[in-house]
Amino acid sequence: MLFSISGSGWWLIAVAATAFFLIGLFVLCAGMKLPEDLRDAVEQPSKRAKRTAALLPPVGCAAILLVNLLRPEPAPAILFLYSVACTAFPIALLPVRGRMLRHYVEQKRMNPDAADGMPDGLTVAWVTLVLCGMVLAAVVALMIATYHGRQL
């Protein structure tokens, strides 16, 4: 049962969720390759920007976990919400990454000088639905735990 997990169990879940998030980001970026004809037309990020983008998520996640480790009170509820957030983003973005890339390529082929536009409506609806659904599920789980007088 969700509410009978110990504090150390929540730490393991948070570390696993962080790993899932970081692997999901890597897979998301690795699968987004532009066609050859657009690589020259689109400004490519510098090596420094790529390094920063690669280092920032692990450092940010480590900082968040360290801040939770330094808290004097037990942090299972915060670790639960952190784990939900870490798992929600890859779940929301990975299924539609191909569709986002195709839409981006189509926009750039039609007008190479235009600024990056919004993704199509189905992609926006999917990402919004998944993220809102995860938030709603997390809130309901915390409300149930509070109603039953239990702490996560």
KOLDREN-870399 format. One record per residue (C-alpha): residue number from 0; x, y negated, z negated. Coordinates in steps of 0.05 Angstrom, whole numbers. Layout:
<sites>
i	xx	yy	zz
NUM	X	Y	Z
...
</sites>
This chain:
<sites>
i	xx	yy	zz
0	0	0	0
1	24	-70	17
2	18	-97	-54
3	56	-42	-89
4	123	-56	-55
5	178	-75	-103
6	219	-140	-99
7	279	-103	-70
8	233	-70	-19
9	211	-139	4
10	284	-159	12
11	295	-98	57
12	233	-115	97
13	257	-187	105
14	326	-164	129
15	293	-115	178
16	246	-170	202
17	306	-216	213
18	341	-162	253
19	278	-152	294
20	273	-227	306
21	346	-233	328
22	342	-172	373
23	278	-199	402
24	311	-266	417
25	369	-230	451
26	323	-187	493
27	281	-248	510
28	341	-287	535
29	374	-227	569
30	311	-213	610
31	303	-284	636
32	348	-285	697
33	336	-337	751
34	338	-317	824
35	402	-334	862
36	370	-389	903
37	348	-428	841
38	412	-421	800
39	445	-478	838
40	383	-522	837
41	371	-515	762
42	420	-546	713
43	454	-489	674
44	470	-498	600
45	542	-509	581
46	583	-457	545
47	579	-498	482
48	503	-501	486
49	501	-426	497
50	546	-414	436
51	503	-460	394
52	440	-425	417
53	470	-358	400
54	495	-378	331
55	438	-422	306
56	384	-368	295
57	427	-320	253
58	455	-378	212
59	386	-407	202
60	356	-340	181
61	414	-327	134
62	405	-396	103
63	331	-384	92
64	345	-316	59
65	400	-346	15
66	354	-401	-9
67	302	-349	-28
68	356	-308	-63
69	374	-369	-106
70	303	-381	-129
71	293	-366	-203
72	223	-335	-195
73	207	-272	-155
74	200	-286	-80
75	159	-228	-51
76	103	-273	-26
77	152	-319	9
78	190	-259	37
79	124	-231	62
80	108	-295	99
81	180	-299	125
82	175	-228	151
83	108	-243	185
84	139	-304	219
85	201	-266	242
86	161	-210	273
87	107	-255	303
88	151	-293	352
89	181	-233	390
90	113	-199	390
91	82	-262	420
92	135	-278	472
93	164	-212	497
94	101	-187	532
95	94	-251	572
96	167	-269	586
97	163	-243	658
98	100	-283	671
99	133	-346	641
100	194	-336	685
101	153	-326	748
102	112	-388	733
103	176	-428	721
104	208	-403	785
105	145	-419	824
106	143	-490	796
107	217	-502	812
108	209	-476	883
109	150	-522	896
110	183	-583	866
111	256	-576	843
112	260	-646	815
113	199	-641	771
114	206	-635	696
115	193	-567	665
116	118	-558	660
117	71	-520	616
118	63	-444	624
119	-2	-419	654
120	-65	-415	613
121	-64	-340	602
122	7	-343	573
123	-12	-401	527
124	-75	-364	505
125	-36	-299	491
126	18	-334	450
127	-32	-376	412
128	-77	-316	397
129	-19	-273	372
130	11	-327	329
131	-56	-349	300
132	-75	-277	289
133	-12	-263	250
134	-21	-325	208
135	-93	-307	193
136	-74	-235	175
137	-19	-260	128
138	-66	-310	94
139	-120	-257	85
140	-69	-208	56
141	-45	-261	6
142	-117	-279	-12
143	-133	-206	-24
144	-72	-199	-68
145	-91	-261	-108
146	-164	-238	-113
147	-143	-172	-143
148	-96	-207	-191
149	-33	-176	-162
150	31	-209	-143
151	65	-188	-79
</sites>
